[in-house]
């Protein structure tokens, strides 16, 4: 891979440097926060061999490159630019500005709970192993070893308010150590253990005439979330009025004391009531609706993933685990079925499609779904083709209904697919695996049954297009409805296959012709509208009145010239007539600084125009000194 070439081409496709607010990368993808996603050239971007998929999600425009290559492409992309290079956390915060309030709320919850998932998974896994060991007699439930390991397994849940407080402080702009101290206050040993609630309600104390029940908040979620949010507001408010010389003493003291008091008097009881209400409500729905709830949740989960709201579910699941009356996560197995079903649909696409690039994306995307990662399958394959996405929803509904029918539950949060077997509650393993098979196999079979409509293939290659080059007046003729295109530059027309650039030569952008120009004047080949003028001026897109969409790309690798030697005469939205001036270029400078002056003219929507059948080059009369191209 030519990382410099790929990086700069991707930058051009997302609208250029000025359209990028910030960019970051993770293990497999570039993450852009763009000013205007409408400027993204999706067709050219997804035509690149190096791009596995490109989609917008949660306020970011994400481009999947692949592990190992993405950091090199990222480095080449930002090299020589003034683009803000953001960390993943900074990029997420900037992306949140582009979300609606509900999506922002879901993202905040996700940012709080994702960092603590490893602790909950570790505890949940140990909890499951201990339960299984006790049932099968592998360990004595009264032994010291069991008691010690049991303490290890529930520590993350007992001290969950402290973990949540520390993580939430970063989102709510509060001091994380003050927040942790607040979490410690809510689970202080002087308070009755919330999991053995009883005498604590009776043993209340009076504070300034107000009764405070001596009940702790071990394992709760909402009370500490609300308390830290309030703490952030109190702390920021105090810093505005406390003199700098006293800030380090008074602000922490007043913040912690006031928030702790409000939390024990108001926030704690109200938060517990809300949290228990949500958990109990879900339990009642789960018990009463049964299979129907599993079908609905499993069928619609992937649609919720597209909105980004699913990130808020971690908080609900943690509440289910922490609630002493429930103590299990019955939602996560349903989500797991929906995720795996997306993999089944993507695998069916792999076997059914003849498109090589789609095959190269579908297979690894399917496997990643089995590991609980669905973005590549949803955005890169199934949603684009739509019917596989519908099939996956049906598969998720079937699997979801089954795991609810068989009462499958999990002991932690955040892990789905095959890795989810590690946290499946004792006695549920076989049914969990059967559910995965139903979801995956169902989506696979339904995708085959429904089929899907792919983007049209290469019509020229399929009809064995005849291509020959004449010495003088040559043109490309595509047999169809009488639209005539005129070559945008004077010069010798050559077959696209002869262009010294793989992207154009292999027809990845579209089909058309190329010109080895004799002078630097670029004119409109049709009557139409300018749909895009690249910031670097090296390319222009036009939509003809007939519906044909054209890309005129002056020279090869001219984007790196950053507009030097190019003069534009039009802008986006301008109406043009055949022969109107579009650009004037310095051909000598291009030949000196770029790879080649050869200029492709591409029909980018040839696949949508069913009447375009073949490409043929022959002789034609000149019209106004422009070479005609009849379509």
KADAZI-V289668 format. One line per field, one symbol per residue. phi: phi as a letter, one per 30 degrees, with the letter a starting at -180 (. if undefined). A space follows every 50 residues. Layout:
phi->???
//
This chain:
phi->.ddddddddddddcjiedccdabbbcdbbdbcccdbddddcddddddddd cdabacahicccbdckdjdddddedddddiccddccdddddddddddccd eddddddddddddedceeddddddddddddedddddidbddcdddddddd dddcedddceedddedddeddchcddddddddddddbeedcdeddbeadd dddcccbhicdcddbdbeidcdedddddddeeddddddddcdeedcedcd dddddddddddddddbdeeddddddddddddddddddddheddddddddc ddddeddidddddedddddddddddcibccdeedddddddddddddddde dcdcddddddcdddddddddcjccedddddbdddcidddddddddddddd ddddechdbbcabibbidedddcddejcedddddeedddddddddddddd iacddeddddddchedbbccdcdbacccdacjdcccedbdlcdbdddcdd adeddciddlclbbbcdcbcdcbddbdabdcacdedidbbcbcdddjdcc bccdiciddddhjdicbcbbbejddbcejddcbbbcddddddccdacecd bcddceddcdddcacbcacaddbhicddbdc
//
